[in-house]
Amino acid sequence: MISSLRGTVQRVGPGNIVVEVGGVGFSVAVPATVLEDSPEAGQSISLYTRLIVRADSLSLYGFGSPEQRQLFESLAQSLGSEVRPTERGFLDWLKDALGG
């Protein structure tokens, strides 16, 4: 599993950030809260990540804190492939739904 990335932002796009680590660019799907706080291209970034492996894809999701990642992992375990952490307000909605 890829549990974290620390590198240089190559590009910030809608719903994802490309992080260069050791000459390799990782496309990381991130929630809106991470996009809003992300540094500009050329600056360093650290993300807590979760790699989802499926028969037809590898999806890397990034979060700003270990708590956000844990929340995602708990939900992914319950709901499976329906989890979409990049939707705007996902983490806030989830915290409210779970009462905290």
ABEGO torsion letter per residue (X at the ends): XBABBBBBBABBBBGBBBBBBGGBBBBBBBBAAAAAABBBBGBBBBBBBBBBBBAABBBBBBBABAAAAAAAAAAAAAAEAABBAABBGAAAAAAAAAGX
